């Protein structure tokens, strides 16, 4: 007698497997078979577990009990969700994959948790991944992270502001350096190339580095502030990118920018190279294409595992609010949660940030946050230096619990006042979960 559902695949519990040696993927899935009254969802889940590990649609004789015990994916959680649609089943399912199949090989791990499974369920989303200790111990994670970058900048008690160099491409190295000088004079803590910038006909990374680092040195000498960290874009074919990274460090780079499109393994190769001892930012806009299938927090956790010191984070308040409030904030949580030996990674709530958002962004994401701004700094009506100053003033107001509009009225805070006049600000809405009617909410009054 052959069991309908393989006990090796199904007779498992999350708290019964060895979490040190299994990566656990959590999925949402919903499947409809029009006109079919009997839906055995377990057969589809079983196919996903086997397809991501040892098997095929047809079992062969070499696919033995021993092979399945040691290497097959296992169902460790199935939680059915109520649905109103006919002929439909939905659930949250957890699959555990033994790392004995690929050890610390991150491209192979992705094949298990985020490979052919997407061909099986019509509506499937990878929600989370639980990383096993015996895999993570082989990864170094961020070299600098939160504490290391604070030490580089000598700033320990507030969020950091970052100047995104704009336009995305087309400027000469001289123009780039001049722009950075102006924001450095205004107090910006960091700056970065736009992720779209490569070695264009009029702007090679070696030349750009020279002018930008010179601008940073001159501004630091005038302001007395520690030098900005400049994330120089080096995204390229893998071999070329690694060569660029080493060459950039030799030329004095104090930060590197690479994009997620190069792949996790390529990111790891850069961050774990001892010769590349500078912070690395991973720009993850390439992930937008996968958002329907993979949640942003999953990418955040994997990017941290592979060594990024900071990475962009979706924000509900941005100009492109791609995910829910909770999914965006969960990226910050997972970037800074305890995760074995890995250093905490900086979140960067991004896209369309302007100083009037500081009273919302900072309390949501916390003190250990980098706020990047392109147009919301460079578009300031009084110029680039004022744009950088406005951010520093907004951050100071929030960190000292001063209403931002009140702080902007001080004569010395003209830059912030101009920014609020130009872009405005608003109070974060509240949700009355505990007392549904606002008339029942506690309110201050004087006796």
N, C-alpha and C positions, 0 to 999 in steps of 0.2 A: 504494500500500500504506500502510495506516495502522497504526502501531505499537500494540500492545495496551496498553502503558504509555507515556505521553507522555514522551519523552526530556527535554523541557524541565523537567518536574516531577521526574524521577528521576535524571538523569545529573548529580548534584551530590555534593560531599563537603563536610563541615563545614570542613575546612581549605582548601577551594577557593573558598568564597563570600566576599564582602566582609563581614566581621563588623562593620564600622563602620556598615553601612547595612541590616543585616538583624537582626530580632529572632528568636531561636531558641527554640522551645518544645520541651521534652522531655516525652514522655508514656509512661505504661505503658498498654497496651491488651491485652485478652483477649477473643476472640470465638469463639462456638460456633454452628455450624449443624448441628443434630441430623440425623443420617442422610446428611449430605453428605460424601462422601469427598474431593472435590477442593475445597480452599479457596484461592482466590487472594487472599491478604491485601493484596497491593499495590493491588488495585482499590479496597479500602476506604480504604486510606491515601491514595491519589490523590484520592478523593472528598473526604476531609477537607481536604487541602491546597487544593483548588480552592474548596470551599465557604467556607473562611476567607479567600478573596481574590477571585478574578475570576469564578468560574463558577457553574454550576448542574448539575443532574443530566443536562441535555441541552445539548451544545455548540451554540452559535449562531455565525453567520458572522462577527460582529464580535469574537468571542473569538479574536483572531488570534495568530500566533506572537509578534509584537511585544508585544502586551498581556501574554501569558503570561511572556515573558522579563522584562519590566519590573515586573510587579505580582503575578504568581501566587505562591502558596506553593510551596516547593520541599522535596522530601525530601532531607535531608542526612545522615540516619542511620537505619538499620533493623537492630535486633539481636534476632534471634529467641530466645525463652526456651523451655526444655524444659517440657512440660506432660504430665501423666498422663491428662488427660481425653480421651475420644474426640471427634472432629469439632471440635477446638479448636486455635486458634493464639494465641500470646501473644508480645508483643515490647515492646521499648523503641524508640520512634520519635522522630526529631527533625525538626521542620518549621521552615524558615526563611521568614519573611515580610518582604518589602521594605518599609522604612519610607517609601518614596516614596509609598505608598498613603495614608498619614495623618500622616506627619512626627512631630510630638510630641503628637499628640492621644491621650491615654491612654484615653478611652472607646472610641475606634475600635480602638486596639491590642488591647483586651480582646475586641472582637468577633472579631478574627483568632485569637488564641491560646486564648480561652476562651468561644467563642460556640456556633455550631451544631455544632461538632465533637462535643459531648457527645450529640448525637442519632444519631451514626453508629455508635459502638462501644458495645457493651453494658456493657463494663467498662473505662472510660477514666479516667485520672487524670493531670492536669497536674502533673508532678514538679518542673520547674524552668523558668526563663525566663532567657535570656542577653540582657542589654540592650546595644544597640549604642551606640557612642560618639557618633555623630551625632544620636542621639535624646537621650541623657542630658545632653548639653551644654546642652540647652534647659531643663533642670530645675535648680532651686536646691538641692533637698534640705533636710536639717535646718538651721535657722538657728543652733541652739545645739549640739545633739548632746552627746556626752560631755564634751568640753572646755569648752563654753560653760556647761553647767549646773554643772560643778565650779567654774567661776569665779564664778558667781552665789552659790553656797553657801560658797565658800572651803573646800571639802573636796576633797582631791586624792589621798588614799592609801587609800581604803577604799570598799566598797559603800555604797549609800545605803538608808535605810529610809523607807518611805512609808506613811502612815496613810490607809486607805480609810474615808471617813466612812460610818457605818452608824447606823440602818437606811438602806436604799437611798432611801427617801423618807418623808415624814411629819413630819420635824423642822422646827421654825421656824428662821429665820436666827439667832436668839439662841442656841438650843440647839446649832446647828451650830458657831457661834463658840466656845461654851463647851467643846465636845468637842475642837476643834482646839487650844485653849489648853492643855488638859491633856496632850495628846500632844506639843505643842511644848515644854512644860516638861520632858518626859521625854527630849527629844533627837531626836524624829523629824525627818528632814531635809525631807520633802515630805508633802503631803497632797492628796487628790483627792476630789471628789464621786463618788458611785457613778454608773456610766454610765447607770443607769435614771432618774436624777434630771433632771427638766425643771422648767419653771416651774409648780409646783403651786399650789393655792389658797392655801397658807400659807407659800410659800417661793419668792419671785422671785429671780432671779440677782443683780439689783442690790442687793437688801437683804442677801442672803447674803454677797456680796462685802464689804460694809461691815463686817459683824460678824466675818467670818473674818480679813480683813486687819487689823482692829483687834486681834484676839486674837493674831495673829502678831507684830504690833508690840510688844505688851505683854510677850509671852513673850521676845522677842529682847532687850528692854531689861533683863529680869531675868536671863537666862542669859548674855548677852554673845555669844550665837551668832548668826551671820548669819540673816536671816529665812528661814523656810520658803518653798518655792515651793508655791503652792496652785493646783491645776488645777481651774478652775471650769467646770462643765458648761454648754455652750452649744449642744448638738446641737438642730437645728431644720430646718425647710425652708431650702433653700440661701440664699435672699435674706435671710431673717430671721436665719439663723445668722451671716452675714457682718456684718450690722448689729449683732448681739449682740457679736460678737468685738471690733469697733472700740469699741463703747460700754463693754465690760468693761475694755479697756485704758485708756480715758479715766478710768474710775472707780478705777484703781489695780491692776487684776489683774496678777499676775506669772506667770500660767500659764493655759492653756486646755485643756479636755478636749472632744474630739469623738469620735464613734463611726464605725466603718467603714461603718455602714449609710447614711451620707450619700453615700458614693461617693468614689472616688479623686480625681476632678476637683474636687469640693467641698473636699476636704482640701487639695489643692494651692492652690486659690484663697485659702484662709485663710493657709497657711504662706508663700506668696510675696508677700503683701500687706506692703509696707514699713511700713505704719502699725501692723501687729500684730507688734511686736517683743518677743514673749514666747515662752517654750517652749510647744510644742503636743504634747499626748499624744493618741495615737489608740488608743481602746479597740476591740479587734477581735473582740469576742464574736459579732458578727453573722456572722463568717466560719465559725462552727461549722457552719452549715447547708450550707456548700460543701465541708466537709472530705473527703467521699467522692470529690469530683471534682477538687479543687485542694489541693495540699499547702500546709501552713502556711508553709514557707520562701518559697514564691512570693509569698504575701501580704506577708510581712515585707519582701522586697526591693522590692515595689511601694510599700508604705507609706513606706519610707525614701526612695525616689525622689521621692515626692510631698510630702516635707518633715516627717514626724513626727520629733520629738526623742526620743521613747521610745514603746514599744508593748508590750502584753502578750505574753508568750511562754509557750507550754505547757511544763509541767514534768511529768515522769514521777512525781514525788513529790507532786503536788498532790492536792487532794480530788476533782478531775475530770481524771484523766490521759487526755486525749483522743487523744494521739498517742504514738508510741514514744519511748523515751529519745533515740534518734538524731535523729528529726525535730524534737523540741523543741530540742535543743542546736544543731541546724543553723540554727535561727532566730537564735541568738546569733552564730554564725559569719558568717552573711550580713548581719546588721545591723552588723557591725563589720569586715567584710572590706574591703580596698581596692576602691573602686568609683569610678574616675575622680576627680572633685572632691568627691564627696558626703561630708559629715561622718559620723563614726560615730554610730550610734543606740544608745540604751540598751535592753538587754533587760530585761524585767520578768517573771521566772518567777512565775506567779500561781496563785491559787485554793487556799485552805486552808493558807497558809504560817504556820508557827509557829516560835519561836526555835530549837527543837531540830533544825530542818532546816538551819540555817545551815552546819554543817560539811559538808553535802552540796551545798547549792545554790551556795555561794560558790566552792568549788574546781571545780565543773562550769561555772558561767557566768562566773567571773572577777571581778576587782576592779571592773570597770566595769559593775556590775549594780545595778539598783534592785529591792529586794525589797518588794513591796506586801503589806500585811496589814490585814485588817478584823477578823474575829473573833479572829485570832491575835495581835492587839494589844489590841483593846478588850475581849476576853473574859478578860483576865488577872484572876485572882481578887483582886488587890490594887488594881485600878483602872486607868484609862487611862494615867496617868503612869507607873506601874510597867510597864505593857505596852510603852510606848515605850522605857523604860530597858532592859528585858529584851533588846530587839532590839539596842540599842547595845552592850550587854555581850556578847551572842552574837557580834556582828560583830567586836568587839575580840579575843575569844578566838580566833576562826578566823584573823584576820589576824596574830596573834602566835603561832600554832602551839601554843596552849594547849588541852589537851583541855577540851571545854565543860563536862563534869561537874566537872572539877577547878577550873575558874575559878568555877563556880557556888557552890563551897563557901566561897569567900572571904566574910567577913561583909559587906563593902561591896557584894556582888553579890546581895543578897537577891531583887531582881526577877527575875534570871535563874534563881536557884534555885527560886523559886516557879513560874516558867514550865515548868521541866523537871519539877517534881513534878506539875504540872497536865496537861501534854501529852506529856511524855517526849521521848526522842531515841533514835536508833539509828545504828549504823554502816552505811555504804554497802556493799552486797555487792560482792564481786569475782568476776570471771569468769576461770577458769584457762586462758586460751588457750594460753600458751606452755609450761606444764608441767601436763599434764592432771590428774595425781594430786597432791592437796595435799601428800602426804608428800615430794614432790620439790621443794617450794617453798623458796627460800632463807629461813633463819630466823636471827635473832640468837642468839648464845649466848656465854657467858663461858668462856674457857679456864682 
